[in-house]
Amino acid sequence: MNENTIGILKLISGITNSVIIEHPVTSFVDEYGNVLGAVHLDKGDDFKELKGFDFQNGVGIYDLKLFLNKLQMFQDPVIELKDKQFIIKNDTSSITHNTSDIDVLQNYKGNYKIIQSTLTSKSADTVSEFRLDKDTIDSIIKAHGNLPGSDTVYVIGEDKGVNIAVGTDNTFNKNTEIYKTSVFGESKQDFEIKIPINSIKAIPKIDYNVIIKYNKEKNAYRVYLTDDSGIFEFVLSTISWL
């Protein structure tokens, strides 16, 4: 388990505190069920140095934040798996962390096939592609904090461009204060979809390429994100219109 994987686990811990680590692809969901994610660990770690890792069934960690805190106790720790325990150590000291039963953690495991089908399904068309960089994510979160009552992020395709807005979802308040910013990209049709602000807060604050898919038969949208390295993939749930 190298520094790349430890860094990735830190990012995952912002989405879920329980995970089944699998190689090459680890999938997971957030506590609300609105963020489906996958991380390609094989692009940063072959796990050759992690003795005892079960590549077939994976390894369950119930309290990921606590596990990471234990890792931070050591500089350049050696990590082993033995008798259902992580052994984290250096030349003079060690600490253990129990692994968790895979069956108990199944609710925290994401379905990677859904992420794959989002891109490959012939029943959905790509209606927009754009960049969502970390600065824009930061501005969205700050806008949410400065607009009391805002809980929704709007992705709006209009005039072949894409705008992102934050505001209250209140049909009784026609004078709602709104933050709006344009992003680099294009839309093939006019659309407006809503994403829970908690989903934006949960994903790692890095640069993404975003694809909006639309299924005409179901009148449904899916939002797909991947970072430039292709290590992370996410599908975000959208809020249904009333």
Stockholm file with secondary structure:
# STOCKHOLM 1.0

chainA/1-242         MNENTIGILKLISGITNSVIIEHPVTSFVDEYGNVLGAVHLDKGDDFKELKGFDFQNGVGIYDLKLFLNKLQMFQDPVIELKDKQFIIKNDTSSITHNTSDIDVLQNYKGNYKIIQSTLTSKSADTVSEFRLDKDTIDSIIKAHGNLPGSDTVYVIGEDKGVNIAVGTDNTFNKNTEIYKTSVFGESKQDFEIKIPINSIKAIPKIDYNVIIKYNKEKNAYRVYLTDDSGIFEFVLSTISWL
#=GR chainA/1-242 SS CCHHHHHHHHHHTTTCSCEEECSSEEEEECTTSCEEEEEEGGGTCCCTTSBTCCTTTCEEESCHHHHHHHHTTSSSCEEEEETTEEEEECSSCEEEEECBCTGGGGGGCCCHHHHHHHHHCTTCEEEEEEEECHHHHHHHHHHHHHSTTCCEEEEEEETTEEEEEEECCCTTCTTCCEEEEEESEEESSCEEEEEEHHHHHHSCSSCEEEEEEEETTTTEEEEEEEETTSCEEEEECCCCCC
#=GC SS_cons         CCHHHHHHHHHHTTTCSCEEECSSEEEEECTTSCEEEEEEGGGTCCCTTSBTCCTTTCEEESCHHHHHHHHTTSSSCEEEEETTEEEEECSSCEEEEECBCTGGGGGGCCCHHHHHHHHHCTTCEEEEEEEECHHHHHHHHHHHHHSTTCCEEEEEEETTEEEEEEECCCTTCTTCCEEEEEESEEESSCEEEEEEHHHHHHSCSSCEEEEEEEETTTTEEEEEEEETTSCEEEEECCCCCC
//
